[in-house]
Amino acid sequence: MADDSEHKNTQQLRKAYTARSAEEIREYYDQWAADYETHMGNVGYTHPAMVAAMLSRYVPPGDEAVLDAGAGTGIMAEILTAMGYPNIVGIDNSPKMLAVAANKKKYRELHQMTLGEPLGFADDQFAAVSSAGVFTEGHAPLSGFDELVRVTRAGGHIVFSVSRTYLEGLFEEKGKALEAAGQWRFVDASERYNSTPLEGELPAQVYAFQVV
């Protein structure tokens, strides 16, 4: 249970971390979709900006396809299109979140897909992948990285935020396994930061890997 001193916006976010299945998280975000951006704005949600900043270090602006994995309401696409990345394909588990994203008209395509399951894309389809706020408790499993690697071309970059829990052992093990298998190589990592600086403390880091 969230601490009583925390405000309702952070409590709403923490509830999402308790989901135990893709169906449960889909239902939760479907119910949250209409108010999601209000709540996240109130907590000063930083994941999309941090991921976009890291992606821009290694992926030049241009027309090559970028996959936004866990697109939600389209916050990432708003940032990336403003930065010069117009060819964005989004996927998300929640149809109602995707409906909000579609209204922004920032995506070339939007699809309902679930990380951790096979993705309906060809091998090597994307020049880069962005994923903000997805690899965290109750959300995408670490097995979701396997499909992200598959759909990213050799030399392309996968840039994503990882929550504190995943950082403490779980993600490190998965990242090293993919590197040992010759699937990707480590490129960069941000310093730890608070993803909700206006309300509470939810530490995370952003990582960049290059597919090989």
LINNORGI-V414030 format. One record per backbone hydrogen bond with DSSP energy under -1.0 kcal/mol. CO is the residue of the C=O (numbers start at 1). NH is the residue of the N-H. E is the energy in kcal/mol with one decimal. If there is no record, write none. Layout:
co=[CO:CO]
nh=[NH:NH]
e=[E:E]
//
This chain:
co=[3:7:8:9:10:11:12:15:16:21:22:23:24:25:26:27:28:29:32:32:35:36:37:38:40:43:46:47:48:49:50:51:52:54:55:55:65:65:66:67:68:71:74:75:76:77:78:79:80:81:84:86:87:88:88:89:90:91:91:92:94:95:96:97:98:99:101:102:109:111:114:119:122:126:127:128:129:130:131:134:134:135:136:141:142:143:144:145:146:147:150:151:153:156:157:158:159:160:162:163:164:166:167:169:170:171:172:173:174:175:176:177:178:179:183:185:188:193:195:196:202:203:204:205:206:207:208:208:209:210:211]
nh=[6:11:12:13:14:15:16:18:19:25:26:27:28:29:30:31:32:33:35:36:39:40:41:42:45:198:50:51:52:53:54:55:56:57:58:59:127:128:89:130:91:74:78:79:80:81:82:83:85:84:62:88:66:108:109:68:111:70:71:113:98:99:100:101:102:103:104:105:90:92:117:121:125:153:157:67:159:69:161:136:140:163:139:144:145:146:148:149:150:151:124:126:156:211:129:209:131:207:205:167:168:171:169:173:174:175:176:177:178:179:180:181:183:182:212:210:208:204:46:199:195:164:193:162:190:160:187:188:158:185:155]
e=[-1.6:-1.9:-2.1:-1.8:-2.7:-1.9:-1.1:-1.5:-1.2:-2.2:-2.0:-2.3:-2.1:-2.4:-2.2:-1.8:-1.4:-1.6:-1.4:-1.3:-2.4:-2.7:-2.2:-1.8:-2.3:-2.2:-2.3:-2.8:-2.6:-2.2:-2.0:-2.7:-2.1:-1.2:-1.2:-2.3:-2.4:-1.1:-2.7:-2.8:-2.2:-2.2:-1.8:-1.6:-2.9:-2.6:-1.3:-1.1:-2.2:-1.2:-1.4:-1.0:-2.4:-2.9:-1.0:-3.3:-2.3:-2.0:-3.1:-1.2:-2.1:-1.7:-1.4:-2.1:-2.7:-1.4:-1.3:-1.3:-2.7:-1.6:-1.8:-1.9:-1.1:-2.6:-1.2:-2.5:-2.9:-2.7:-2.0:-1.7:-1.9:-1.8:-1.8:-2.0:-1.7:-1.2:-1.5:-2.5:-1.8:-2.1:-2.4:-2.8:-2.3:-2.9:-2.4:-2.2:-1.5:-2.8:-1.8:-2.1:-1.6:-3.5:-2.3:-2.0:-1.7:-3.3:-2.2:-1.9:-2.3:-1.9:-2.7:-1.6:-2.8:-1.5:-1.8:-2.7:-2.6:-2.0:-1.6:-1.7:-2.3:-1.5:-2.4:-2.7:-2.7:-2.1:-2.5:-1.8:-2.7:-2.2:-3.2]
//
